[in-house]
C-alpha cells in the first residue's frame, strides 16, 4: 500500500494501496523492518476450535419452527470441482472460451459480464464463460476436487464451526431467494500477497510453516487461494527497500538480479506451490530504481522507459529460469498515491509504446494489466486507456484496490477486473465499516471487528462486479509494522514471543468465501438481504454467503433451487451454505 492523503503516525497518511505508506523515504532507504522484533501479547484472535473437516457433512437442524422440517442427509460423496486456470480470461477475440451463455439480467452497478465466455468474443474472450455472445470453449487443466462441508458458521470466539445444522422445510416461504437464472460476473478466484516480512515471521515458527501454507493454499483444509501477488523489488513489507536493478544508468539491465528475492521471497512462493502447484503468480512494483526517477516522478525520456520495459521483461524471464511462471504484470502499485508517480498520458503510453511491444519482441506470454489503481485519479488512467485501441491491444484486464469499486462497472465490459489489495485495517482516517477511534499506532487490531469489516468489503467488491479478489499481507507478526511504521493486519499472525501461529477472524472471512467459490463460478442473484451473495459453481452446486450484523443470533430461511433451507447465523457472524444439485 502506498497512499498519501492526511496525517498518520505524525507524518503523511498513506490512503493506501498495496502497502499502506506514511512518510515516504527514498527508495534506497533501508530500515531493516522496524518493530519486527517487538514483544507483546497476541491480538484478539481465534484458534481453530472446529478445524476438523469431516469427509461427510453436517446433518440437519431440528430447531425449525415451521411444520414438519425434513432433515438434510449427510453427503460425503458430493464434490466441488475447481478449475485452477478458468477459461475465457484472454483478450476479446481470443480463442480461449468458456461455457456458452446468455446476456445476464443486470441490476444497477452490476457488470454485464457473464460466467466464462465473452462479449463480442468469437470463442470466449476477456469477459468469461457465460457472457453475452460468448461461444463455448474448453478447458484443459486437470480439475482439483475437494469437498467442503455443506454448512459452516463463524462468530466471535467460535470460528469455522461445522457442527451447526440445517433443515430443509416443505412448503415454507423463504426470507432469502437465490435465483440461478439471473447471472452476473464470472469468478476467477481469491489470492494474497507474498512479502518478505511474512516469511521472516514464519521463520520464527518454522515447524508451523506447512500448516500455515496449508491454511492459505489448500483447497480441502484451507482457504484454497489460487492467486499470488509478488512485489517487483521491495514493497513496504520487505525487510528493507531495494530494487532489482540498482546499478545507475544500467539501461541494458546487465546487472539486473533477483538474488535478493531468492533469499526470502522465492522460498515463500515455492513453499506455497508445494501446497497448490497451480498457483497463478503476478507481479507489480512499489518502487523503481532511483536512477529512473526525477524526484518522485517516473522519468519520461524514451531511454528510461525502454529500460523500464526491459526491467519488467527481465523479471518475467529470471523468475522463469528458476521455475516460477509469472502470469501477469501490473506496471505500478498506486500511481496516484505513489512512491513513483506517473501522469495519465505517460502510464498509457508506457503500455502501448514500450511495455507491450517489448513483451511481444521477446515472445513473453505474461499478460499486461492496467493496475494497480487506487487513487481517484488512477480511475481516470484506467478509463482513458479503454479509449485507446493501441494500449488496449496489449491490456488483458484491470487491477483496482481500496477506493475504486465504483469504477468496476465501467471497466468490466473491456476485460476482467481484479480487486488487487484488501484494506489493511487500523486506519487513522475515515473509511467504511471502521471506527476511527480504534486506531492504534503500536499494533494492529486483528480482532473480530476487522473480520466483520473484511466480510463487508469483500461483499461490496463482489457485488460491484470484480472477477477476483486479493488479500494484502497473508502473514505478519503481532506488531505488523510496515517499513513506514504503519501497523497493519494480516490473515495469519505469528506471536514471536510465544512462538504461536494465530488464525485471525479475517482469515476465516476469506476462507468462507474462497474455499467455497470455485474458479469458473458465476455470481447469481439473491433477494431478501443486502448482506447475502450467491454463486453457482462449475459442478452445479450453489453457494450462499450471509452476514449477521445484529447483536443476537437469528434464524433464517433461504430458497435455493426450489428447496427451502433453514439455518442459524451467529450474532456478528457469517455463514456459508452449499447446496448440491
C-alpha positions as CSV (number, residue, x, y, z in Angstrom):
1,X,0.0,0.0,0.0
2,X,1.2,3.5,-0.6
3,X,-1.0,6.5,-0.2
4,X,-0.7,10.0,0.9
5,X,-3.6,12.0,2.0
6,X,-3.8,13.0,5.6
7,X,-1.8,12.8,8.9
8,X,-0.9,9.3,10.0
9,X,1.7,8.4,12.7
10,X,2.6,12.1,12.9
11,X,3.6,12.1,9.2
12,X,1.7,11.8,5.9
13,X,-1.1,9.3,5.8
14,X,-1.0,6.7,3.1
15,X,-4.5,6.5,1.9
16,X,-3.3,3.1,0.9
17,X,-2.9,0.8,-2.0
18,X,-0.8,-2.3,-1.7
19,X,1.2,-1.4,1.2
20,X,-0.1,1.4,3.3
21,X,2.6,4.0,3.5
22,X,3.2,7.1,5.5
23,X,6.3,9.3,5.4
24,X,8.0,8.5,2.1
25,X,11.7,7.6,2.5
26,X,13.9,7.5,-0.6
27,X,13.9,4.2,-2.5
28,X,17.3,3.3,-1.2
29,X,16.5,3.8,2.5
30,X,17.0,0.6,4.5
31,X,15.2,0.3,7.8
32,X,15.5,-3.4,8.4
33,X,11.9,-3.9,9.4
34,X,11.3,-1.5,12.2
35,X,9.3,-3.1,15.1
36,X,9.5,-6.7,13.9
37,X,11.2,-8.0,17.0
38,X,8.9,-6.3,19.5
39,X,7.3,-8.4,22.1
40,X,3.7,-8.3,23.1
41,X,0.6,-10.3,23.6
42,X,-1.2,-11.7,20.6
43,X,-4.1,-9.6,19.4
44,X,-7.6,-10.9,19.9
45,X,-7.9,-13.9,17.5
46,X,-9.4,-17.3,17.4
47,X,-7.6,-20.6,17.5
48,X,-9.3,-23.3,15.5
49,X,-12.0,-24.9,17.6
50,X,-13.6,-26.6,14.7
51,X,-10.7,-27.3,12.3
52,X,-11.5,-30.9,11.6
53,X,-13.0,-31.2,8.1
54,X,-15.2,-34.3,8.1
55,X,-15.4,-36.4,5.0
56,X,-19.1,-36.2,5.3
57,X,-21.2,-33.1,6.1
58,X,-23.3,-31.8,8.9
59,X,-26.8,-33.2,9.4
60,X,-29.9,-31.1,9.6
61,X,-31.2,-28.8,12.2
62,X,-34.1,-29.8,14.4
63,X,-34.9,-26.3,15.6
64,X,-37.2,-25.4,12.7
65,X,-40.3,-23.5,13.7
66,X,-42.4,-24.2,10.6
67,X,-44.2,-27.5,10.4
68,X,-42.5,-30.8,9.6
69,X,-38.9,-29.9,8.8
70,X,-37.2,-32.5,6.8
71,X,-33.5,-33.2,7.9
72,X,-30.8,-32.9,5.2
73,X,-28.8,-36.1,5.0
74,X,-25.0,-36.1,5.1
75,X,-23.5,-36.1,1.6
76,X,-20.0,-37.4,2.0
77,X,-19.7,-38.3,-1.7
78,X,-20.5,-34.8,-3.1
79,X,-17.6,-33.0,-4.5
80,X,-16.9,-29.5,-5.7
81,X,-14.7,-29.2,-8.8
82,X,-12.5,-26.2,-9.3
83,X,-10.5,-25.3,-12.4
84,X,-7.3,-23.6,-11.4
85,X,-7.0,-21.8,-14.7
86,X,-10.5,-20.8,-15.7
87,X,-11.2,-20.4,-19.4
88,X,-12.2,-17.1,-21.0
89,X,-9.6,-14.7,-19.5
90,X,-8.0,-13.7,-22.7
91,X,-8.5,-10.5,-24.7
92,X,-11.5,-10.0,-26.9
93,X,-11.5,-12.3,-29.9
94,X,-9.2,-14.8,-28.2
95,X,-9.7,-18.5,-28.7
96,X,-9.9,-19.3,-25.1
97,X,-13.5,-19.6,-24.2
98,X,-15.9,-20.9,-21.6
99,X,-19.4,-22.2,-21.5
100,X,-21.8,-20.5,-23.9
101,X,-24.3,-18.3,-22.1
102,X,-27.0,-15.7,-22.4
103,X,-26.9,-12.0,-21.6
104,X,-27.2,-11.6,-17.8
105,X,-30.0,-9.5,-16.4
106,X,-28.4,-6.5,-14.8
107,X,-29.3,-4.6,-11.6
108,X,-27.7,-1.2,-11.0
109,X,-23.9,-1.3,-10.6
110,X,-23.7,-4.9,-11.8
111,X,-21.3,-5.9,-14.6
112,X,-22.6,-7.2,-17.9
113,X,-20.1,-9.9,-17.7
114,X,-21.3,-13.4,-17.5
115,X,-19.7,-16.6,-16.4
116,X,-16.9,-17.7,-18.7
117,X,-17.5,-16.5,-22.3
118,X,-17.0,-13.0,-23.6
119,X,-18.9,-10.2,-25.1
120,X,-18.0,-10.0,-28.8
121,X,-15.6,-12.8,-28.4
122,X,-15.7,-15.4,-31.1
123,X,-14.8,-18.2,-28.7
124,X,-15.0,-16.9,-25.2
125,X,-12.7,-14.0,-24.6
126,X,-12.0,-11.5,-21.8
127,X,-15.5,-11.4,-20.4
128,X,-15.5,-15.1,-19.4
129,X,-17.8,-18.1,-19.7
130,X,-21.5,-17.3,-19.5
131,X,-21.0,-13.9,-21.1
132,X,-23.1,-12.2,-23.8
133,X,-22.5,-13.7,-27.2
134,X,-19.6,-16.0,-25.9
135,X,-19.3,-19.2,-27.8
136,X,-18.5,-22.4,-26.0
137,X,-14.9,-23.2,-25.2
138,X,-13.0,-25.9,-23.4
139,X,-10.5,-26.1,-20.5
140,X,-7.6,-28.4,-20.4
141,X,-6.3,-28.4,-16.8
142,X,-7.0,-31.3,-14.6
143,X,-9.7,-30.3,-12.1
144,X,-8.9,-30.1,-8.4
145,X,-11.6,-31.9,-6.5
146,X,-12.4,-31.0,-2.9
147,X,-15.4,-31.5,-0.6
148,X,-16.2,-28.6,1.8
149,X,-18.8,-29.0,4.4
150,X,-22.4,-28.2,3.4
151,X,-22.7,-25.6,6.1
152,X,-20.2,-23.7,8.2
153,X,-20.5,-20.7,10.5
154,X,-18.2,-18.2,12.2
155,X,-18.9,-15.8,15.1
156,X,-17.0,-14.2,18.0
157,X,-14.7,-16.9,19.6
158,X,-16.3,-19.6,17.5
159,X,-14.7,-19.8,14.1
160,X,-15.2,-22.4,11.3
161,X,-17.9,-24.3,13.2
162,X,-19.0,-27.2,11.1
163,X,-21.2,-28.7,13.8
164,X,-24.2,-26.3,13.2
165,X,-27.1,-27.9,11.3
166,X,-29.6,-27.0,8.7
167,X,-33.1,-28.2,8.0
168,X,-35.0,-28.5,4.7
169,X,-38.6,-27.3,5.0
170,X,-41.6,-28.4,2.9
171,X,-44.0,-25.7,1.8
172,X,-42.3,-22.8,3.7
173,X,-42.0,-19.2,2.5
174,X,-38.3,-18.2,2.4
175,X,-36.8,-14.9,3.6
176,X,-34.0,-15.2,1.0
177,X,-34.4,-16.4,-2.6
178,X,-31.4,-17.4,-4.7
179,X,-32.1,-17.1,-8.5
180,X,-29.7,-19.0,-10.6
181,X,-31.3,-17.8,-13.8
182,X,-30.1,-14.2,-13.1
183,X,-26.3,-14.3,-13.7
184,X,-23.6,-11.7,-13.2
185,X,-19.8,-12.0,-13.5
186,X,-17.5,-15.0,-13.8
187,X,-15.4,-15.7,-10.7
188,X,-11.7,-16.5,-11.2
189,X,-10.5,-16.9,-7.6
190,X,-9.0,-15.4,-4.4
191,X,-5.4,-14.8,-3.5
192,X,-2.9,-12.9,-1.4
193,X,0.4,-11.2,-1.4
194,X,3.9,-12.6,-0.7
195,X,6.1,-10.3,1.3
196,X,9.5,-10.7,3.0
197,X,8.2,-9.8,6.4
198,X,5.7,-12.6,6.2
199,X,8.3,-15.2,5.6
200,X,10.5,-13.7,8.3
201,X,7.7,-14.1,10.8
202,X,7.1,-17.7,9.7
203,X,10.8,-18.4,10.2
204,X,10.3,-18.0,13.9
205,X,7.9,-20.9,13.9
206,X,9.5,-23.0,11.1
207,X,7.7,-26.2,12.2
208,X,4.4,-24.4,11.7
209,X,5.2,-23.3,8.1
210,X,3.5,-26.3,6.5
211,X,0.3,-25.7,8.5
212,X,0.3,-22.0,7.7
213,X,0.6,-22.6,4.0
214,X,-2.0,-25.3,4.0
215,X,-4.4,-22.9,5.8
216,X,-3.8,-20.4,2.9
217,X,-3.5,-22.5,-0.2
218,X,-5.0,-25.9,0.4
219,X,-8.5,-26.3,-1.2
220,X,-9.7,-29.1,1.1
221,X,-8.4,-28.0,4.5
222,X,-7.7,-24.3,3.9
223,X,-8.7,-21.2,2.0
224,X,-7.7,-22.6,-1.4
225,X,-6.1,-19.4,-2.7
226,X,-5.3,-19.5,-6.4
227,X,-3.5,-16.2,-6.9
228,X,-0.2,-14.9,-5.5
229,X,0.9,-11.3,-5.9
230,X,4.7,-10.7,-5.9
231,X,6.3,-7.3,-5.4
232,X,8.8,-6.5,-8.2
233,X,11.5,-5.2,-5.9
234,X,10.5,-4.1,-2.4
235,X,7.1,-3.4,-1.1
236,X,6.6,-1.6,2.3
237,X,6.6,-5.1,3.8
238,X,10.0,-6.1,2.6
239,X,12.8,-6.2,5.2
240,X,14.3,-3.0,3.6
241,X,13.9,-1.0,0.4
242,X,15.5,-2.4,-2.7
243,X,15.0,-2.8,-6.5
244,X,16.2,-5.4,-9.0
245,X,18.5,-3.1,-11.0
246,X,20.5,-0.9,-8.6
247,X,23.4,-0.1,-10.9
248,X,22.9,3.5,-12.1
249,X,22.2,4.0,-15.8
250,X,22.1,0.3,-16.5
251,X,19.8,0.7,-19.4
252,X,20.6,-2.7,-20.8
253,X,19.8,-4.3,-17.5
254,X,23.2,-6.1,-17.5
255,X,23.2,-6.1,-13.7
256,X,19.5,-7.0,-13.2
257,X,19.3,-9.6,-10.4
258,X,16.7,-11.5,-8.4
259,X,19.3,-12.6,-5.9
260,X,17.6,-10.7,-3.1
261,X,14.3,-12.4,-4.0
262,X,15.9,-15.8,-3.7
263,X,16.8,-15.1,0.0
264,X,13.2,-14.9,1.3
265,X,10.5,-14.2,-1.3
266,X,11.1,-17.1,-3.6
267,X,11.4,-19.7,-0.8
268,X,8.0,-18.3,0.4
269,X,6.5,-18.8,-3.1
270,X,8.0,-22.2,-3.6
271,X,6.5,-23.4,-0.2
272,X,3.1,-22.2,-1.4
273,X,3.5,-24.0,-4.7
274,X,4.2,-27.2,-2.8
275,X,0.6,-26.9,-1.5
276,X,-1.0,-25.6,-4.7
277,X,1.2,-26.3,-7.7
278,X,-1.4,-24.4,-9.9
279,X,-0.9,-21.1,-8.1
280,X,-1.2,-18.2,-10.5
281,X,1.6,-15.6,-9.9
282,X,1.6,-12.0,-10.9
283,X,3.8,-9.0,-10.1
284,X,3.7,-5.2,-9.5
285,X,6.4,-2.8,-8.4
286,X,6.1,-0.4,-5.4
287,X,9.5,1.2,-6.2
288,X,11.7,1.5,-9.2
289,X,15.5,2.2,-9.4
290,X,16.3,5.7,-8.2
291,X,18.1,6.4,-11.5
292,X,14.8,6.0,-13.4
293,X,13.2,8.8,-11.3
294,X,13.1,12.5,-11.3
295,X,12.2,13.3,-7.7
296,X,9.1,11.3,-7.0
297,X,8.1,11.0,-10.7
298,X,9.0,8.5,-13.3
299,X,11.3,10.0,-15.9
300,X,9.7,10.4,-19.2
301,X,12.5,10.0,-21.7
302,X,12.5,7.2,-24.2
303,X,15.7,5.6,-23.0
304,X,14.4,5.3,-19.4
305,X,11.0,4.0,-20.4
306,X,12.6,1.4,-22.7
307,X,14.9,0.3,-19.9
308,X,11.9,0.1,-17.6
309,X,10.0,-2.1,-20.0
310,X,13.1,-4.3,-20.2
311,X,13.1,-4.4,-16.3
312,X,9.7,-6.0,-16.4
313,X,10.7,-8.4,-19.1
314,X,13.8,-9.5,-17.1
315,X,11.6,-10.0,-14.0
316,X,9.4,-12.4,-16.0
317,X,12.4,-14.1,-17.6
318,X,14.5,-14.5,-14.5
319,X,11.6,-15.9,-12.5
320,X,11.0,-18.3,-15.4
321,X,14.6,-19.5,-15.2
322,X,14.1,-20.6,-11.6
323,X,10.9,-22.4,-12.5
324,X,8.3,-19.8,-11.5
325,X,5.9,-18.7,-14.2
326,X,4.7,-15.1,-14.0
327,X,1.3,-14.9,-15.5
328,X,0.8,-11.1,-15.4
329,X,2.4,-7.8,-14.5
330,X,0.8,-4.5,-13.4
331,X,3.0,-1.5,-14.2
332,X,2.8,0.4,-10.9
333,X,1.3,0.0,-7.4
334,X,-0.9,3.0,-6.9
335,X,0.5,5.5,-9.3
336,X,-1.7,8.3,-7.8
337,X,-0.6,7.9,-4.2
338,X,2.7,6.5,-5.2
339,X,6.2,6.3,-4.3
340,X,6.6,6.5,-8.1
341,X,4.2,9.0,-9.7
342,X,3.0,8.6,-13.2
343,X,1.0,11.0,-15.3
344,X,-2.1,9.7,-17.1
345,X,-0.6,10.0,-20.6
346,X,2.7,8.6,-19.5
347,X,1.2,5.5,-18.0
348,X,-0.9,4.7,-21.1
349,X,2.0,5.5,-23.4
350,X,4.3,3.2,-21.4
351,X,2.0,0.3,-22.0
352,X,1.4,0.8,-25.7
353,X,4.8,2.1,-26.8
354,X,7.3,0.3,-24.5
355,X,6.0,-2.5,-22.3
356,X,3.6,-4.2,-24.7
357,X,6.0,-4.1,-27.7
358,X,8.9,-5.3,-25.5
359,X,6.9,-8.3,-24.3
360,X,5.9,-9.0,-28.0
361,X,9.5,-8.6,-29.2
362,X,10.8,-11.1,-26.6
363,X,7.9,-13.5,-27.1
364,X,6.8,-13.3,-23.4
365,X,3.4,-14.8,-22.6
366,X,2.9,-12.8,-19.4
367,X,-0.2,-10.6,-19.6
368,X,-0.1,-6.9,-19.0
369,X,-2.9,-5.4,-16.8
370,X,-3.7,-1.8,-16.1
371,X,-3.0,-1.8,-12.4
372,X,-2.8,-1.5,-9.5
373,X,-5.1,1.5,-9.3
374,X,-6.2,3.1,-6.1
375,X,-6.3,6.9,-6.1
376,X,-9.4,8.5,-7.7
377,X,-7.1,9.9,-10.4
378,X,-6.0,6.3,-11.1
379,X,-9.5,5.6,-12.2
380,X,-9.1,8.2,-15.0
381,X,-6.0,6.4,-16.2
382,X,-7.9,3.1,-16.5
383,X,-11.0,4.5,-18.1
384,X,-9.0,6.7,-20.5
385,X,-6.9,3.7,-21.5
386,X,-10.1,1.9,-22.7
387,X,-10.5,4.6,-25.3
388,X,-7.0,3.9,-26.7
389,X,-7.1,0.9,-29.1
390,X,-3.3,0.6,-29.3
391,X,-3.0,0.5,-25.5
392,X,-5.9,-1.9,-25.2
393,X,-4.3,-4.3,-27.7
394,X,-1.7,-5.0,-25.0
395,X,-4.0,-4.9,-22.0
396,X,-5.7,-8.0,-20.7
397,X,-7.5,-6.6,-17.6
398,X,-7.6,-4.1,-14.8
399,X,-6.4,-4.1,-11.2
400,X,-8.3,-1.9,-8.8
401,X,-8.0,-1.6,-5.0
402,X,-9.1,0.4,-1.9
403,X,-11.2,3.3,-3.2
404,X,-12.2,2.4,-6.7
405,X,-15.0,-0.2,-6.5
406,X,-17.4,2.3,-8.3
407,X,-15.1,2.1,-11.3
408,X,-15.6,-1.7,-11.7
409,X,-18.8,-1.5,-13.8
410,X,-17.2,1.0,-16.2
411,X,-14.2,-1.2,-16.8
412,X,-15.8,-4.7,-16.8
413,X,-17.0,-4.6,-20.4
414,X,-13.4,-4.2,-21.5
415,X,-11.8,-7.1,-19.6
416,X,-11.6,-8.9,-16.2
417,X,-11.2,-6.8,-13.1
418,X,-9.2,-7.9,-10.1
419,X,-9.5,-6.4,-6.7
420,X,-5.8,-6.3,-6.0
421,X,-5.4,-5.4,-2.4
422,X,-7.7,-5.9,0.6
423,X,-7.7,-3.0,3.0
424,X,-5.1,-3.5,5.7
425,X,-7.0,-2.4,8.8
426,X,-6.0,0.1,11.6
427,X,-6.7,3.4,9.9
428,X,-6.1,6.9,11.3
429,X,-8.7,8.3,8.8
430,X,-12.3,7.7,8.0
431,X,-13.2,4.7,5.9
432,X,-16.3,2.4,5.7
433,X,-17.0,-0.1,8.5
434,X,-14.3,1.3,10.8
435,X,-14.4,3.3,14.0
436,X,-11.5,5.7,13.6
437,X,-11.0,5.9,17.4
438,X,-9.8,2.3,17.3
439,X,-6.6,3.3,15.5
440,X,-3.5,2.1,17.4
441,X,-0.1,3.4,16.5
442,X,1.6,0.5,18.2
443,X,-0.1,-2.6,16.9
444,X,-3.0,-3.6,14.6
445,X,-6.3,-4.9,15.6
446,X,-6.5,-8.5,14.2
447,X,-9.8,-8.8,16.0
448,X,-13.4,-9.8,15.3
449,X,-14.4,-6.3,14.2
450,X,-11.8,-6.4,11.5
451,X,-13.3,-9.7,10.5
452,X,-16.7,-8.1,10.1
453,X,-15.2,-5.2,8.2
454,X,-13.4,-7.7,5.9
455,X,-16.6,-9.6,5.1
456,X,-18.4,-6.4,4.1
457,X,-15.5,-5.2,2.0
458,X,-15.4,-8.4,0.0
459,X,-19.1,-8.4,-0.4
460,X,-19.0,-4.8,-1.8
461,X,-16.4,-5.6,-4.4
462,X,-18.1,-8.8,-5.4
463,X,-21.4,-7.0,-5.9
464,X,-19.6,-4.3,-7.8
465,X,-18.6,-7.0,-10.3
466,X,-14.9,-7.9,-9.8
467,X,-13.7,-11.3,-11.1
468,X,-11.1,-12.0,-8.4
469,X,-10.0,-10.7,-5.0
470,X,-6.6,-10.5,-3.3
471,X,-5.8,-10.2,0.3
472,X,-2.9,-7.9,1.3
473,X,-0.4,-9.5,3.8
474,X,-1.2,-13.2,4.3
475,X,1.2,-13.4,7.3
476,X,2.7,-10.9,9.7
477,X,3.8,-10.8,13.3
478,X,1.7,-9.4,16.0
479,X,3.2,-5.9,15.5
480,X,2.5,-5.9,11.8
481,X,4.6,-2.7,11.3
482,X,5.5,-1.7,7.7
483,X,8.8,0.0,6.7
484,X,6.8,3.3,7.1
485,X,5.7,2.5,10.6
486,X,2.1,1.7,10.0
487,X,0.9,-1.4,11.9
488,X,-1.3,-3.4,9.6
489,X,-3.4,-6.5,9.9
490,X,-2.9,-10.0,8.4
491,X,-4.8,-13.2,7.9
492,X,-2.3,-15.3,9.9
493,X,-0.3,-13.8,12.7
494,X,2.9,-15.0,14.4
495,X,3.5,-14.2,18.1
496,X,7.3,-14.1,18.2
497,X,7.4,-14.3,21.9
498,X,5.2,-17.4,22.4
499,X,6.1,-18.8,19.0
500,X,2.5,-19.3,18.2
501,X,0.7,-19.2,14.8
502,X,-2.7,-17.5,15.2
503,X,-5.6,-17.6,12.7
504,X,-7.4,-14.3,12.8
505,X,-11.1,-13.7,12.2
506,X,-10.3,-12.1,8.9
507,X,-8.7,-15.4,7.8
508,X,-12.0,-17.2,8.4
509,X,-13.8,-14.5,6.4
510,X,-11.6,-15.2,3.4
511,X,-11.9,-18.9,3.8
512,X,-15.7,-18.8,4.0
513,X,-15.6,-17.2,0.5
514,X,-12.6,-18.7,-1.1
515,X,-12.9,-22.4,-0.1
516,X,-16.5,-22.5,-1.4
517,X,-16.5,-20.3,-4.5
518,X,-14.6,-22.2,-7.2
519,X,-12.7,-20.6,-10.1
520,X,-15.1,-20.6,-13.0
521,X,-18.1,-20.0,-10.8
522,X,-20.8,-17.4,-11.7
523,X,-22.3,-14.9,-9.3
524,X,-26.1,-15.3,-9.3
525,X,-28.8,-13.2,-7.8
526,X,-30.1,-13.4,-4.3
527,X,-33.1,-11.4,-3.0
528,X,-34.1,-10.6,0.6
529,X,-30.9,-9.2,2.1
530,X,-28.1,-6.8,1.2
531,X,-25.8,-9.0,3.4
532,X,-26.1,-12.0,1.1
533,X,-24.2,-13.0,-2.1
534,X,-24.6,-16.3,-4.0
535,X,-22.6,-18.2,-6.7
536,X,-23.1,-21.2,-8.9
537,X,-20.0,-23.4,-9.1
538,X,-19.0,-25.2,-12.3
539,X,-20.2,-28.5,-10.7
540,X,-23.7,-27.0,-10.3
541,X,-23.5,-26.5,-6.6
542,X,-24.8,-23.2,-5.3
543,X,-23.1,-21.3,-2.5
544,X,-24.9,-18.7,-0.3
545,X,-22.8,-16.4,1.8
546,X,-24.6,-14.5,4.6
547,X,-23.6,-12.0,7.3
548,X,-25.5,-11.1,10.5
549,X,-24.6,-7.7,11.9
550,X,-27.1,-7.9,14.7
551,X,-26.2,-8.3,18.4
552,X,-28.2,-11.5,18.6
553,X,-28.1,-14.7,16.5
554,X,-31.0,-15.2,14.2
555,X,-32.6,-18.0,12.2
556,X,-33.4,-17.5,8.6
557,X,-34.7,-19.5,5.6
558,X,-33.3,-19.5,2.1
559,X,-34.8,-20.8,-1.1
560,X,-32.2,-22.4,-3.3
561,X,-33.1,-24.4,-6.4
562,X,-36.7,-24.6,-5.2
563,X,-35.8,-26.1,-1.8
564,X,-36.1,-24.1,1.4
565,X,-33.3,-24.4,3.9
566,X,-33.5,-23.1,7.5
567,X,-30.4,-22.3,9.5
568,X,-28.9,-20.1,12.2
569,X,-26.4,-17.3,11.7
570,X,-24.4,-16.2,14.8
571,X,-24.5,-12.7,16.1
572,X,-21.9,-10.5,14.4
573,X,-21.0,-13.6,12.4
574,X,-21.3,-15.1,8.9
575,X,-22.4,-18.4,7.4
576,X,-21.8,-20.3,4.2
577,X,-24.4,-22.8,2.8
578,X,-23.5,-25.1,-0.1
579,X,-26.5,-26.7,-1.8
580,X,-25.7,-29.6,-4.2
581,X,-27.7,-30.3,-7.4
